[in-house]
């Protein structure tokens, strides 16, 4: 006799399908090299569907998606999720409207995280694409994308993120030498935030090659 699962298996299958389709597209762009990155989708008030650690993100199948609770503990499985699971579940736990968390390792994200680590953030200013972030209604604003020190101490790293979240709205952050976390109310919104950050980071790297930045250009504008 099989015990009933403590979650809706149909909902897990729906979340797994959504993760697989979207993550394969991100992998095809080269944003998840060498089995890196991790992705999750809220299933209900207590459970989260998340990628199993160490899987090739370009070849995900349903068995590569497992369930954890809001403290990051595996639910009804012996599979293991990423060591960074706590960075996902802290967002679900704190914000009931967060429905999706995406973490990638694109070349631009990783290079920018190293270049801007000493500054603690990348200032994004004056871009039309700032309106891609939920709640922003104008390009005439600035947004600081935080860059956190890399650490294997997940509780300490999560505590640093909590302090940043206390300071105001956030849509993502970078970790030095690592990659980008972005989130949203659902997969489309999380992807929009992720793709907007990727584009704006790429712009800032190009400006840096030219010896300027979006913030400097805004200050010099008449």
N, C-alpha and C positions, 0 to 999 in steps of 0.2 A: 504494500500500500504506500502510495506516494503522498508525503505531507504537502498541504497547500502552501504555495509560495506567499511570503508576506508582502507581495506587491502584485500589481496587475500585469500579467505576462503579455497581454495584448499591448498595453501601453509601452512596455519595454521594447517590444518588437517595432512599434512606431518610432520611438526615439532612436533605436539602433539604425533603422533605415535612413532616418534623417541625418544622423551623424555620418553614416557611411557615404552617402551621396555627396554631402558637402565636403567632407574631409578628403575624399578622393580628388575632388577638384582642387582643393588647396595643395594637396601633395603634388598634383600635376604641375603646379606653378613653382615647385621647388621649395615650398615653405615648411616641409616636414622631413628634412634629410635624416638618413641613418636611424630610422625608427624613433626619432625625437618627437616632441610635441605631445599634447594630450587634450582631449575634448570631452565635454560633458553636456548633458541636457537634463533639466529637471523633469522628473516623472510625476511627482505629486508633492504633498507637503512634507513628506518624510524621506523620500528616496530620489536618488540621482543616477542616471545612466552615464557611464564614463568608460573611456577606452582602457583596455587591459594594457599593462606596462609592457614595453618592448616589442610591440607589434608594428609591422610595416604599414604605415598609414595610407599608402597608396593601394594596399591590397586588403583593406579591412573587410571582414565578413561579420555576420551577426554574433558569432561566438567570441569575437574580439571586443564585445561590449558587455560590461558587467554592471552590477548595482552596488552602490554604497549608500550609507545613511548620511545625515547632515554633519556627522562627526568624522566622516571619511572611513568608517568601518565597512568591510565587505558584508553584503547581505545575501544569504543563501547561496554562497559560492566559496570555493577555495582559491579562486583566481586572485591576482594581485594587481591593484591599480598603481599608477605612478606615485612616487614618493611625494610628488607635489599635489596630491589630491586635496590636501587641506586648503590650498590656495583656491581651489574651486569651491569647496563646500562652505568656506567662510562667507563667500558672496551669497550663496543660496540661503544660508542661515541668517545673514544680516538683512537681506533684502528679499521679501516674499515675492516681489515682481520680477526678480532676475530668473530667467528661464534657460539661459544658455551661456556657457563660458568656453572660449576658444583660446588655445595657447599654441603659437607657432614659432618657428626658428628661421625666418627668411634671412637671406644674406644681409639685406639692408637693415633689418631689425637688430641683428647681432652686431654688425659694424657700428651702427649708431649707438647701441647700448655701451660699447666700449669708449667711443669718442666723447660721449656726454655724461659718463658716470661721475666724473669729478664735479660737474655742474649740478648733479642731482635731478636734472629734468631737461627736457627739450622744449623750448618755448615755440609754440606754433601761433602765428599771428597774421591776420589779414587775409587768410585764405577763404575763398568762396566755399571750399569743401568743409570748413568748420561747421557748416550747417548740416552736415551728415550726422553730427552727434545729437542725439535726442535732447530736445530742450533748447538748443542753440538756434536762434532765428536770424542771426546776422553774421556776415563775414567780418564786421568791424568789431572784433573782439580778440582775445588771446586765450590760449589754453596751454597749461604746462603738463606735458606727458612725463610723469615721474620715472626716474631711473634708480632702481634699488640695488644695493650691493648684493652680489650673489652669495648664497649660503646654503649649506645642507641642513641647517637648523630651521626646519619648517615652522615650528611654533614661533620662533623669533621673527622670521620673515613675515609670517601672517600678522604678527603684532605690529610690524612696521606698516603693513598695508592697512590695518585697522586705523592707525593714527592718521594716515592720509585720507581715508574715507571720512574720518571725523571732520576734516577740514572743509569738505564740500563735495559737489558732484564730481564723479570720475567715470570714465568710460574704458580705461585701460591703464597699464603701466608696463615698463620694461624692466628686465633684470639684467645686470651687467654681464656681458659675455654669454648671454643666454637667449632670451627672446621676449616676445610680447604676449601679454594677457589682455584680452578684450571680452566684453560681455554685453548682454542685452536681454530684453524681455522674451525674445524668442530667437530662433536661428537666423532669420533674415536680418533682424536688428543687430545681433552680435556680429554677423558677417559684414554688415555695412560699416560698423565701427572698426572692425579689424582692417578692412580694405581701405578705409579712409586714413587710418593711422599709417598703414604701409605706404600709401601714396605721399602723405605729408612728410613722413620720415625720409622718403626718397628725395623729395624736394629740398629738405634741409641739408641732406648730404651733398646735393648738387650745389646749393648755395655755399656750403663750406668750401667746396673745391674752388669756387669763385671768390672766396674771401669775404663773404657776407652771410646774412641770415634773414629770415622773414621778419624778425623783430627789428633788426637794424634798418631794413628797408622801410618798415612802417614808421620808424622814428624820423627818417629822412624825407618822408613824403611831404609835399607842400600842404 
